Amino acid sequence: MTVHLDGMASARLADPDTKESTIDVSVNKNNEKHGKDNRYRKVKDEIKQVGSESKFHVTPVSEEEHELNNTVPARPTPELKFDIDDEADTLSNHNSITALLSSKFRDIQKRLKQYGIESPRFRKRLVSRWESMNYDVCENVLYLKDQEKYKSKKWVTLRWLSKWLVMFFIGIGTALLAATIYYVVEKLAHYKFELISHYFDECAKNNCLYQPALLWMGINLVVTIAGASLVTFLQPLAAGSGIPYIKSYLNGIKIPGLLTFRAFVAKTVGVVLSILGGLACGKEGPMAHSGSIIAAGFGRGRINLCNGKTFSFYSVFRNDHEIRDFVAGGAASGVSSAFGAPIGGTLFSLEEAASFWNQDLTWRVFFSSMIACFATNFLISAINGDPTKLTDPGLVRFNAFKFDLKFDLIEIPVFIFMAVIGGLTGALFVVMNYKLTVFRKRYLDKKWIKIVEAGLVAVVSAAVAFGLMVGVNECTDKAPFDSHAVTASVYCSDKSHNSLSTLFLTTPEGCLKALLHDPFEMHGPVSLVAFILVFFLLGVWTYGLSVSSGVFIPCLAIGAAWGRLVGIGVANMMPENPNLQLDVGKFALIGAACQLGGILRTTISLTVIIVECTDDISFGLPIMIVLMISKWVGDFITTGLYDMNVEVMGLPTLPFECPPLCDDLRASDVMNAPLATFKTKEKVANIYRMLKEETFCGFPVIEDDPRSPGKGKLKGLILRNQLLVLLKKKIFCPEGQVPPRNITIKDFRDFYPVYLKVSEIELSEEEMTYVMDLKPYYNPSPYTVEQKFSLPRVFNLFRGLGLRHLIVTDENNVPVGIVTRKDLAKFRVGSKRGLVKIEQLKIQDK
């Protein structure tokens, strides 16, 4: 590195790859005579920084060599060359060497970034491949012609009724799916754990405990590998709960493959295999994703099967605006059928997912949630043998407590303390899972590695559960809450059983019910502490695997375990109050709410869901308090789990409000420029080349101005998918002729939501010379703003109307740029450790 001081002096740092560190200083002799010269004093000060104790060797340099090293001719003067000894023991004695080390460190950092050794900032970038959906109606000539037949009162009434019918069938379909998953999981899981329990009891007497261990691990391994393979190879977007993807979709992001039949098969079958494989996961999050897929299928009126065949029955609602509303109802129906909480499902869709809402949509979503809840109740009750009783409105119910959920004001401080613990442990869960997610993205990106990791987690889960049941031999003679619960004696007497067996020899939902309702003496502190540590780590490790899994139930189970532990401690501190032993389930419920709020950071919907699951409204106040406090404590450290996943995937979601401190930015500061534009009549070769070379999804159409090629007044906006359909249908002709075929709005709907690619378009050389008339197809009235528009106004317009493109024009209505979702989403406001900051994200390819 060389630094020049007005041509009078220069300093060179040796190459960092070498072991030597030298400083060459060439000083003009004229400045040496005039010591008052400021420039000379700078060089002198730099030499002083090296240290007075350093060893300098003076080497004369000829005038010819000096002229070669300097651009400005210098007088005949010797050059002084100072070599600094850079042995390790000498460096430690000189404070002045800090400057050299800093320079070297900065250079090494640049090299690390250049070669990709330094870890990327996964939460500080947006991925460019994500596109926005088209909520804005394209009012072109075809659309206006199609709307002529819908202007009668009959069609308006029929369209209104069709929306309610679609919501009805969404609720029925979600309920059928929920009942099917419930039946399959309960039957197969009960058989699996009965078999393992039998081997446990037999081998404990015959000293062959390795047999149930190998059987347990073998079943988990085979079933989990099957589920992971299904998700990994059929549809990777089915991994996890799917809620971060659904949240982003409803925010306005197009995610190809998210709502397809392949995703439905991988999600539903995969979640059954994940639970049977013994993973620490639940089926509630996948139910929201599955309900959304059902809603998208009914809304489009078409199902694309895996073999390429299509089953279609109508095409009225094939646009992003209508499908978004149906998907919101499907997500709410999924939560409603999972928890038996129609109000909570509606609020969950409103709070966690939907970005654009209105009163009419609220009623339709609530209607779908109620249908899903009622139908699920009826079907599960019929499976249990009493269809008219209607006592099972959801897959997961906390069940009515044996006592009334009452609380005293003196217990509020204990609840607040538990909320703080929930927020801290929730933040720890998010941080650990984030580190693990980044590690997976960097090193575990191959498909076979993902399957192997899922199998490893399943085997470890079984091995750890087996080790705890054998090692923590805590026996109890108390009967479990569930009369159908599977227990194992292990080393206990015939009249007692191992207390941990009721937690591990069951599904995660059964484990949660046991922690909430089992008798006070059922689980001791030692077994609870061991369960908390193991299940917390397994929950962190499981979430993010290439399997279909939810995080609701693991969070609730972890919180219920340490909440029950707190309840035991409170009861032991006040033995004179026997009612506290009966209230241990109350503390478990508070702990579950605290843990869930600390990890997911949603408050209103979770409060209503928990209240609806317990059938007791009187306990709503403390649940709301602890959820809010746990959220605040967690937000003080990091974001929620779902938001973290959205950030890591680089999804350009838009917040509800524009980030602060952006009032001085204008549309011209954030827009994309220069633009790729088309004329009203464009050659097919130019269109094909532009689509192939550019990644833009929208192209302004301008009038043809021979005086300024490439510039002209704005005529409209045409989308990439429209141009691809026109090329696919060959809607072009030689110049001066009329296209041989016509196209209607139905032809565009037939391709929805199939995403055409330029590589799928085949054109001959003769067709490349043809001309396409874009006038009937582009949107003649796109939204535009001038360059001086402030960023908050641009954001509110873009966010409120659900736009995909916002064209920026000058005073002559000539387009000069375009604003897209990523241009606004890259400004993010964050809060960490109580400090609010604004950051600008980078847009990367992956």
N, C-alpha and C positions, 0 to 999 in steps of 0.2 A: 504494500500500500504506500503510495507516494502523496505527500501533501506539499503543494507549491505556495510560497508566500511571495506573491507579486514578482515572481521570477528571480528573487534575490536569495532565497534559501529553499531547500527541499529536505524532507525527511522520508526515509525509506525504512519500512519494517520488513524484516526477512520473511520469506515464504513460510507459512505455518506448518508446512509438511516437513521442513528441515528442523534440525535440532538447535540451530544457532539463532540468536536474536541480535541483530546489529542495527545500529542507527547511523546512517550516513548523512552528515550535515555539510552542505557547501555554503559558505558565507562569502559574500562579496567583500573584498578587502577594503573598499572605500567605506563601507558601513562599519568595518572594524575600527577605522580611525575615528569615526564620528560615533562614539558610544551613545550619544543622546538619541540616535535614530530609533523611532518606535519599532520599526520592523526588525531591526537588529536585536532590540531588547526582547522581542518575542522569541527569536531563535535562542537567545541566551537563556531565557526562562525555561524553554523546553529542555535545554541541556542540563540545567540545574535539577529538573525533575528526575533525571536519570539517577542522580545521587552523586554526592561528592566522593564517596568511597569506591565508586566503580573504576575499573581499569580502562584507560583510554590509550589507544595507540594511534599516533599521528602519522599519516601517510601522505606525502606530497603528490599532487595530481598535476599533470601537465595542462597547459592552456588549451591544446587541441582536444584533450579528453573532456575538459570543462565545457568547451563550446558544443561538443556532441551531446552533453547531458542537459543543456539549458537552451531554451528557445531564444532567450535574449542574450546578445553578445556581452561578454564581460571583459573587464580589464585583466591583464595577466596577474593571476593570483593563485597561490597554492590552495588546494582543497584539503580540508581537514576531515579525516575519516576516523570515526570513533567506533571501536569494536567493544561491545559490552560482554563480559564473561557471563554466561547464563547457566552456570551450574546451579543445582537445586539448593545447595546450602547457602549460596550467595543471594539467591532470590528472596529467601526468607528474611534476610537482614536489611532489605531496602524497601522502604515504603513506596518509592517512586516507581517500582516495577508494576504497580497496580494498573497504570495506564497501558502498559504493554499487554498485560494479561487480559484487560478488558477488550482491547482491540482483537486479540487472538480469539477470545471467547465469542465476540460478535461475529467474527469471520467463520468460526466453526458452526455457529448457529445457522448462518446463511447456507453453509454447505449441507448441513443436516436437512434443512427445509428443501434445498434443491434436490437432494436425492431421496426425499421422502422418509428419512429415518425418524424424524420427529413426528410424534403422534398427531393426527389431524384433529381439528376441533369439530367434532361431529355435531355439536349443538350450536355452532356458530356459522352455519351455512344453510343455504337452500339448494335443493336439487333441481336442476333445470328441466328434467323430464316430466315433472308434474305439470299438468295443464288445468285450466279453469273450465267450468261448465258454462253452458249458454242459458242463463236465466232470462236474458233479454229476448223478446220476440223479434224475429226477423220479418219485418213487414214489407216483403217484396211483392212483386206482381203475382207470383204463384200463391202466396199466403192470402192476399186479398181476394183472389179468385176463389180459393177454397172456402173462405169464410162466408161467401154469399149464401151457401146452403145452410148455415148455422144461425141465420138471423131470425128464424121463426121462434115463437114461444115454445113450441113442441121440442125443438132441439135444445133450447136453453134448459128446459125442465129435465129432459132426458140426460143431459150432461151433468146437471146437479145431482140427479138421482144415481147416476153411474159412479160418482165419486164415493157416495155412501155405501153402495153395494161392494165396491172394491175394498173399502175399509172393513166391511163385514167379513168378506172372505179372507182378508189378511188375518183377522182375529181368529177365525175358525182354523185356518191353515197352521197358524202358530200354535194353537192349542193341541191340534193333532200331533204335531211334531213333539211338543213338550211331553204329552202323555206317552208317546212311543219311546222317547228317551228314558223317561221315568221307569217304564215297565222293564225295558231291556237291562238297564243299569242295576235296578234293585234285584231282579231275579239272578242275573249272572254274578253280581258281586256277592250276594248272599251264599250262592253255591260255592264260590271261590273261597270265601272266608270260613265257611263250614268245613271244607276240606282241609284247609290249613290248621284250623282249630283241632280237628280230629287227630292229625299227625302230631300236633303239639302235645296233646294229652297222652297219646300212646307212647311217643318217644321220650317224654319226660320220665316215664317209668322204666323204659328199656334202654336208656342212655344212647339214643340215636337222634339227638336233636338236630344233627346235620341234615336229616331228611326234610323236615318242614322248612329249614332255611333254604336248601337248594330248590325245593318245590316252589316256595314263595318267590325267590329271585328268578327262577325259570319262567314262571307264569308272567311276572312283570316284564321280563326281558322280551319275550315273544310278542306279547300284546302291544307293548309300547313301540317296538320296532315296526310292527304292522301299522300303527297309527301314524308314526313319524314318516314312514315311507309314503303313506297315502297323501299326507299333507305336502311333503317335500316334492314329490313327483307330479301329483295331480294339480295342486294349486297352492303355491307357497303363501299366498295372501290369506289363506285360512289359518295360518299359525297364530297362536295367542288368542286373546279374547275377541279381537276384531273391533273393539270399541274405539281405539284411536283412529282406525281407518274410517269407521262410520262417522265419527265426529268430524273428521277432515272432509269427508264426502258431503256432509250436510253444510259444511262451511263454504262449499263451492269448488272443491277440487275433484277433478276427474281422475279416477283410479281404475284403469282397465283391469278387468278380471275380478273385481271385488264382489260384484253382485251377479255372478254367473252360476249356472247349474253345477259346474265343476267345483266351484267354491262351496256350494251348498252340500254336495256329497262329502267333500273333504272335511268340512266344518262339523256336520252332524255325526257322521260315522267316526270321525277323528276324536271328538270329545267323548264319545262312549268308550273308545279304546284307551284314551288317556286316563279316564277314571278307573277303568278295570285294570289298567297297567300299574296302579298304585301311585300315580304321581300326585303331588300336592297341588291340586287344582280343582276347579268347580265348573259347572255347566251353565252358570248364569250369564256370564259375559258372552260366550258363544251363542246363547239363546237370542241375545239382542242382535248379533250379526245375522243369525239364521232368519230371524223375523224380518230383517231388512231385505234379505235375498228373496223371501217369499213375497214381500211387498213390491219389490222391483219387478218380479215375474208377473204378478197380477196386474200391476200398473201398465206394463208394456203390452200385455196381452200376447206375449210370445215367450217361449222357453227354448233356448238354444241347447240342444242335447250334446253329449260329448262326441258322438260320431258324426257331427256336422249337420244332422237333421234338425229341423226347426218345427216346433209345434206352435202355431199362431191362431188366435181366435178373435182379436180386434186390434185396432191401431189408433184409437182416439187420443190416448194420453202419451204418445211417444215423443216426449220432449223433456228436457232436464228440469224444467220448472215443476211439472206435475209429478214426475218420478221422485223428485226431492221430497215433496209433501207426503207421498205414500211411504217412502223409506223412513221418514220421521215417525209415522204411525206404526210401521213394522218394528222399529227399535223399541218403541214404547210397549208394544204388544209382547215382545220378547221378554222384557223386564217384568211385565205384569204376569205373564204365565210362569216365570221363574220364581217370583216371590209371592204371587197372589196379591199384588199391590197395584191396582189400576191407576190410582192417583199418583202413587210414587213413580210408576212407569211414565205417565204423562209428564210429570215434573222432571224426570231424568232426561227425557227427550228434549225438553225445553231448556234445562240448565246445562246439560253436558254436551248436547249434540247440535240442536237446531240453531241456526244463525238468523234465519228469516222467519218470522212468526206473525200470525194474525189470529183474530178471534174465531173465525170460521174453521181454521185449521186446528185450533185447540179442541173444539167440539168433536171434530172427526177423529182426532188422535185419541181422545178420551173414550169415544164410542168403540173404537177398535180395541183399546186396552180392556174395557169392560167385557166385550165379547170374548176376548182371549182368556180373561180370568174366569169367567163363568163356564166356558166350555172346558177349560183345563180342570176346573173343580168337578164338573160332571164326569169327565172321562176317568180321572184318577179315582174318584169315588166308585165308579163302576168297576174299575180294575180291582179295588179293594173289597168288592162284593156288596156295596150298598150305594147304588147310583142316586138315590133320592136324599141321602143324608147331607151331601155337599159339605164335607168337612175338610177337604184338601184343595184349597183354591190355587196352590202353586207347588212347584217342585221343592222349594225350601220354605218351611214354616218353622218359626221358633217355638210354635205350640204355646198354648196358654199355660202360664206358670201356676203352680199349685197354690200360690199366695198372691195377694193383690200387690201390684207393683207400686208401692207407695214410698215416699221419701220424706225425710225430715230436713229442715234447713241446716242442721248441724252436719249433715252428710255432704252438703254442697262443696265445702273445701276439699273433702276427699275426692269428689268427682273432678274438681278442677285439677288437683294433683295428678289424677289418672289421665286427664286430657293432655297435660304437659308431657307425661310419659309417652302417651300415644303419638303426639306430634314428633317427639324426638326419635322414637323407634321407627315411626313412619318415614321420617327423613333419612334415617340410616338405611332402611329398606330400599328407598329410591336411589340413594347414592351407590349402594353396593350393586344394585341391579344395573345402574347406568355403566359402572365400570365393567361389569360382566358383558353387557350388550356391546360396548365398544370393543372388548376383547374378541367377542364372537365375530363382529364385522371385519376385524382385521385378520384373524387367524383361522376362524372356523367357518369359512364361506363356501366350502365345497359340500355337495349334497350328501355324500357318504359320511363325511365328518359330522354333519348335523344329526344323521340317523344314529351314528355311534354314540354321540353325546346323549341323546334322549334315552337310549338303552342303558347307558352308564348311570344316568340319574335314577332310572327305575330300579336297577340292581342295588344301588347305594341306598335308596329309600327302603327297600325290603330288608337289606342287611342291617341298617341302623335300627329299624323298628324291631327286628328280631333281637339284636343285641341289647336294646333297652328292656325288652320284655324279659329276657333271661337275666340281665345284669341287675336291673332294679326290680327285685322280687318283692313287690309291695302287694300284699294280699288283702282282700276285703270280702266280707260275707254279705254286703249290701247288694240288693238287686238293682240292676241298671234301670234307668227311666224307660227305655224301650224294651218291651217284653220280647221283641224279636231280635234283640241284640245278640251278637255272637261273642262268646267269652272263651277264654282258655285258662286252664288251671296252672299250667307249667309246673312249678314246684310247690304250689299251694295245696292245701288239703282238699278233700272232696267237696266240702260244703262252702268253699271259698274259691275265688278266682283272681287272676292277676288284674290289677286295676288298669294297667296300660293296655290290656287287650281290648277293652271297650273303646279305646281311642284309635288303635291301629287296625284292628280287625273289623273295619267298617269303612264306608265311603266318607269323604270329607264332610258331607252334610250330616251323616250320622255322628261323626266326631263332634261337630258343633253342637248338636242337640244334647249329646252326653255332657259336654262341659256346661251347658246352660241348665240342665234339669236333673242331673244325677244327684243323689243324696250328698250331704255335707262330708260324710266320712268316706266317700267313694274314692276320692283322689287326694293323696297326700302332697305335701310341699315338694318332696324329692322328685316324685314322678312328674309333677307339673313343671318344675324347673327344667328337668331333662326334656320334656315334651316341647316346651317353649323354645329352647335353644335349637333343638333338632328341626322342628317344623319351621322356624324362622329361616334357617339357612336353606332348607329344602325349598321353601317358598321362593326365596330369592333366586335360587338356581333353576327352578322349574319355569318361572315366568320368563319367556323369551326363547324357550326351546322351539324347535320346529314341529310342534304338536298343537292341536286345538285344545286350548285350556283357558280357564278363567281365573281371576285373582280375587273375586269377591269372597268366596268361602275360605280360602287360606287366610286372608286378612282377618275375617271374623273369628276363625278358630284360634289364631295366635292371640288376638285381643281377649277372647273369652278365657283362654288359659291363664294369662297373667292377671286378668281381672278377677278370676276365681281365686287366684293366689292372694291378691289384695284382700278379698273378702274373708279368706281364712285368717289372714293376719289381723284384720279388724276384729273378727270374732274372738280370737285368742287374746287380744288386748282388753276386751270387755266381756269376760266370761259371765258376768252377772246378767247379761242380756241374752237369753236363749233364742230370741227371735232372729239374731244376726246369723245363726247357723242356717235358718230357713231362707235368709236373704242372700245367701252366697251366689245364687243365680242372678240376682239383681246386679251385683258387682261384675259378674261375668258378662252380662249384657252391656253394661257401661264400658267395660274394657274392649268389647268387640266393636262398639261404636267409635271409641277413641282410636283404635288401630285402623279401622276403615277410613275414618276421616283424615288421619295422619298420612295415609298412603295415597288415597284417591283425591282428597281435597274438595269433595262436593258436600254441601251442607243441607240444602232444603230437601232435595229428593231423597237423600239417605235418611234424613229424619223421618220423613213420611213412610219410606219403605220399612224401616225398623219398627215404627209404630204399627203399621198395618200387619207386619209379620207377628207381632206380639199380641194383637187384639186388645191393646190397653192404651187409651189416649192419655190417661193421667200421667204417664211417664214421659210424655213428649218434651216437657220443658228441660229436664236434665239431659236428655239425649241431644237436644238442640244446643245446649250450652257446651257440652263436651265436644260436639262436632265442630263448632265454631272455634273453640280454643285450640283444639288439635290442628285444625287447618291453619290458624294464625301461626302457631309454633312451627309447623312444618314449612310454611311459606317463608318464614324468617331464614330458613336454611337452604331450601331448594324448592323446585317446582314439584307438582304432583306427578304420579307415575304415568298417567295417560299423556300429560303435557310433555313429559320427558321423552316418551316414545315418539310423539309427533315431532319434537325438535331433532331427535337423532335421525329420523327418516328424512328430514329436510323438507317436510310438507309446508307449503307457503300459506298457512292459515292466517286469516285476518281477525284481529281482536274486535271487540264491540266499539271501541273508540280509537281515534287517532292517537298515536304516542305523543306525549307532551313535548314541549320545547322544539316543536317543528314548525312554528308559525312563520318563520322567516324563509322557509323553503317554498319554492314555486314549482308549478307543473313542469317548467322547462328544466328544472334541476333533477327531476326524477324520471323523465320520459326517456324512451328508447329512440335514438336517432343515429344515423339517417334511416329513413323508411324504405321498405320495399313496396312499391305501388304497382297497380295495373291500370291500363286504360279501359274505357268502356268496351272497346273491341280490341282484343289482344290475340296475338298469335299463339297457337297451341304449344309451339316449341318454347316460347318465353314462359308460359305458365308451367310447363313441365320442368323446365330448368330451375325456375324459382322455387317450386315445391321441393325439388331434390336438393338444392343447395342451401336453402334457408330453413330455419326451424320455426319461423313465425306461424302463428295459427290464425291470424287475421291480417288482411291486406286492404288498405284504403284504395278506393277506385277514384281516379281523377279524370278530369276532362283532358282531351288531347290538345296540347298547346304546342304547335310547331316551333314557336319562338324560344321555348324553354323546355327541352326534352326532360322527361322525368319529373316535371313540376306542373302543377295546375290546380284549379279549384276542386275542392272535395265534392264528389258525387255520391259516395256511399262507402259501404264496408262489406267485403265478402270473406267468408271463412274458408279455412283450408279444407275442412271436410266437404263443403259444398263444391269446391273445385275438383276434389277427388271423385265425387259422385258424377259430376258433369263429364270428366274425362273417362270414367268407367262406362258411362252410358253413351259416350261418343257424341255429345251434344255440340258438334262443331261442323263446319262445312267450308268449302273454298270461299274465298273472299268474293262478295257480291251475290252469293246464293243463300237460300233458306235451309236451315238444318233439316235433314230428312226425317227426323223423328222429334216428337214432343216429349216433355217431361212434366210431371205433376208433383204436387207436394207429397203425395203418397210414395213416390219413388225415393224421396229423401228419407221418409220415415221408415221405409223398409230396411235401410242400412243402419238405423238406430238400434242399439248403441254399438254396432259393428264398426271398428275403427280401421278404415282402409289405409293402406300404405302406398307410397309412390312406387315401390318395387312391384306391387301387384298390377300396376297399369301397364298395358302393352300397347304401343303405338308404332305404326309404320312410319317410314321416312316421308311418305306422301302426306300422312295425317299431320305430321309435324308442321307442315306448311299451311295448314288450315287456320281459320280464324274462329274465335269463340266470342259471341256477343254476351256480355255479362249483365246487361241492363235488366233482364227479367229476374235475375237471381240475387243480386246484391241488395243489401239493406239500404234504402235511399235516405234514411233518417237516423243515422247513428248518433250517439251522444258525443258531444265535443265540448272542449273548454279552450280558453285562450292561454297563452304562455304565462300570463301573470297570475293565474289562479293559485291560491295558497294551497299547501299540502293538506291541511285539515279539511278544506272545502272539497278538494279532490277526493280525499279519503271518504268523507261522508257520502258524496255522490256515488262513488264506486261501491261502497259497502251497502248503502241503503237500497240501491237499485239492483244489486247483484250482478254487476257488469263483468264482462270478460275483457273488453277493450274500451279504452277511453282515448279518443283521438285529440291531439293538441294541434291547434291551428294558429296561424298568425292573423293579423287584422284583415287580410284579404281572403280569408277562408281557405288558405293553402295549408295542407297538413305538413307539419314540421316534426312531429313525433307522435308516439303512442305510449300510453300508460297501461301496464298490465298488472296482474295480481302480485307478481314477484317484485315489481318496482315499489309496491307499498308494503308488502310483507317483510321486506328486508330491514325495515325500521322497527325494532323491537324494544319494548320497555321491559326492564327486569327489576326485580327487587331481591336483594340478597343482604342478609344481616341488617335489615332495616334501612338500607340505602337504595334509592331508586336511580336507575341509570338507563340511558338510551344507547343502543348499540346498532350498528349497521352491519348486517350479515352479508356474507359473500355468496354468490351464486355459482355453483359448481356443477359439473356433469354427473357426479355420483357421490 
